[in-house]
Amino acid sequence: LATHAQFYDASVFVPSSVLRVVSNVTPEGEGAVAQCGTAIVASGYSVIDYEPLQDHTHANAQTHLRAKVIAGQRGRAVFQGLVNVEREAVGTNASQINKNLVLSKRARVDSMPRLRILPDEVSCKHGSATGEIDSKQIHYLMTRGFSEIEAKELVVRGFVLEGLLQLPEASPLSSWASDILSQGLDRVLK
């Protein structure tokens, strides 16, 4: 990203077998901003290894990533994110948030968010959380007239769609991403 450039990105991955994805965002100018979102659905016997790199080499740039992962059936996902801040990249503001939802006992998600920060004058954070569907959410929706299946589907779709918030709603890319995501969710919710 050049000086004062702004980059907004959303990625959807619904692998049917084994997939490895490496993405790099590198602000190469002061004041560059990148907002990235990712939605991943691993189902059946699929495996995805996702490695996003936010590589800061210039001062006062920002990169933010929110990755949402759903694993169902025997699906497996690996998240290996890295925020790298070189010594000359003072004033960096970076975040990398990974949240995972596991829908079956045989599904698995391994998360390894990492920070490598050399200067002191930065604001960087990373985090990861993995869990199952909250039964209280399902119960609440069922008291509002939804069936258990409908409630589960609403919770799962709402969870993963948060990874795509960077896309403008009316864009063709948003429609395409939602369609791909729906196909993956149809597989994992069966």
C-alpha positions in Angstrom: 0.0 0.0 0.0 1.4 3.4 -1.0 1.4 6.5 1.2 -2.1 7.3 2.5 -3.6 4.4 0.5 -6.8 2.8 1.8 -7.5 -0.9 1.1 -10.7 -2.8 2.0 -10.8 -6.5 1.4 -13.0 -9.5 2.2 -12.2 -13.1 1.4 -14.4 -16.2 1.5 -12.9 -19.7 1.5 -15.0 -22.8 1.3 -12.6 -25.6 0.4 -13.7 -29.0 -0.9 -10.4 -30.7 -0.2 -7.0 -29.3 1.0 -6.3 -25.6 0.6 -3.4 -23.4 1.7 -3.8 -19.7 1.5 -1.1 -17.1 2.2 -2.1 -13.4 2.1 0.2 -10.5 2.5 -0.7 -6.9 3.3 2.4 -4.6 3.3 2.0 -0.8 3.9 4.9 0.7 2.0 4.0 4.3 2.8 3.1 6.4 5.8 -0.6 6.6 6.7 -1.6 3.6 4.7 -4.7 1.8 6.0 -5.9 -1.8 5.3 -9.2 -3.3 6.7 -9.5 -7.0 5.9 -12.1 -9.6 6.7 -12.1 -13.3 6.1 -14.9 -15.9 6.3 -13.9 -19.6 6.2 -16.1 -22.7 6.2 -14.4 -26.1 6.5 -16.8 -29.1 6.2 -16.8 -32.7 5.2 -13.1 -33.8 5.1 -11.8 -30.4 3.9 -8.7 -28.8 5.4 -7.6 -25.1 5.1 -4.4 -23.6 6.2 -4.7 -19.9 6.3 -1.7 -17.7 6.9 -2.3 -13.9 6.7 0.8 -11.6 7.1 0.5 -8.0 8.0 4.1 -6.7 7.4 4.8 -3.1 8.6 7.9 -1.5 7.3 6.9 2.2 7.3 5.8 4.5 10.1 2.2 5.4 11.0 0.3 2.7 9.0 -2.6 0.6 10.0 -3.7 -2.9 9.2 -6.7 -4.7 10.7 -7.8 -8.3 10.1 -10.9 -10.1 11.4 -11.1 -13.8 10.5 -14.2 -15.9 11.2 -13.9 -19.7 10.9 -16.5 -22.4 11.0 -15.6 -26.1 11.1 -18.2 -28.8 10.9 -18.3 -32.6 10.3 -14.7 -33.5 10.0 -13.5 -30.2 8.6 -10.2 -28.8 9.8 -8.9 -25.2 9.8 -5.5 -23.8 10.7 -5.0 -20.1 11.3 -1.4 -18.9 11.4 -1.6 -15.1 11.4 1.4 -12.8 11.9 1.7 -9.1 12.5 5.3 -8.1 11.8 6.4 -4.6 12.8 10.0 -3.6 11.7 12.1 -1.2 13.8 11.4 1.8 11.5 7.6 1.3 11.6 6.9 3.4 14.7 3.3 4.6 15.1 1.9 1.3 13.7 -1.6 0.4 14.6 -2.4 -3.2 13.8 -4.9 -5.9 15.0 -5.5 -9.5 14.1 -8.7 -11.1 15.5 -9.6 -14.7 14.9 -12.8 -16.3 16.1 -13.8 -19.9 15.5 -17.0 -21.9 15.8 -16.7 -25.7 16.0 -20.0 -27.5 15.1 -19.0 -31.1 15.7 -16.8 -33.3 17.9 -14.7 -34.4 14.9 -14.1 -30.9 13.5 -11.0 -29.0 14.5 -9.5 -25.5 14.4 -6.0 -24.7 15.4 -5.2 -20.9 15.9 -1.8 -19.4 16.2 -2.0 -15.6 16.0 1.5 -14.1 16.4 3.1 -10.7 16.9 6.7 -9.7 16.1 7.2 -6.1 17.2 10.6 -4.4 17.2 9.8 -0.7 18.1 8.2 0.4 21.3 5.9 3.2 20.0 3.1 1.0 18.5 -0.4 -0.2 19.2 -0.8 -3.8 18.2 -3.1 -6.5 19.4 -4.1 -10.1 18.5 -6.5 -12.6 19.8 -8.2 -15.9 19.2 -11.3 -17.6 20.6 -12.7 -21.0 19.7 -16.0 -22.4 21.0 -19.3 -24.1 20.2 -22.7 -22.7 19.6 -24.1 -21.0 22.7 -27.2 -23.0 23.8 -28.6 -19.8 25.4 -28.7 -18.1 22.0 -30.5 -21.0 20.5 -33.0 -21.1 23.4 -33.6 -17.4 23.1 -34.4 -17.6 19.4 -36.6 -20.6 20.0 -38.7 -18.6 22.5 -39.2 -16.1 19.7 -40.8 -18.7 17.4 -37.8 -20.1 15.5 -37.3 -23.9 15.3 -34.1 -25.3 16.7 -32.7 -25.8 13.1 -33.7 -22.2 12.1 -32.1 -20.8 15.3 -28.9 -22.7 14.8 -28.7 -21.5 11.2 -29.3 -17.9 12.2 -26.5 -18.0 14.9 -24.0 -19.7 12.5 -24.7 -17.3 9.6 -24.5 -14.3 11.8 -21.3 -15.4 13.3 -19.5 -15.9 10.0 -21.0 -13.0 8.1 -19.2 -10.6 10.5 -16.0 -11.5 8.6 -17.4 -9.7 5.6 -18.4 -6.4 7.1 -15.7 -4.6 5.1 -17.7 -5.0 1.9 -20.3 -2.4 0.9 -23.7 -4.1 1.0 -24.8 -3.0 -2.5 -21.6 -4.2 -4.3 -21.5 -7.1 -6.7 -18.6 -8.5 -4.6 -20.8 -8.6 -1.5 -23.5 -10.5 -3.3 -20.9 -13.0 -4.8 -19.3 -13.5 -1.4 -22.6 -14.1 0.3 -23.6 -16.6 -2.3 -20.3 -18.6 -1.9 -20.6 -18.4 1.9 -24.2 -19.7 1.7 -23.1 -22.7 -0.3 -20.5 -23.5 2.3 -22.9 -23.0 5.2 -25.5 -25.3 3.5 -22.8 -28.0 3.5 -21.8 -27.5 7.1 -25.3 -27.2 8.5 -26.5 -30.5 7.1 
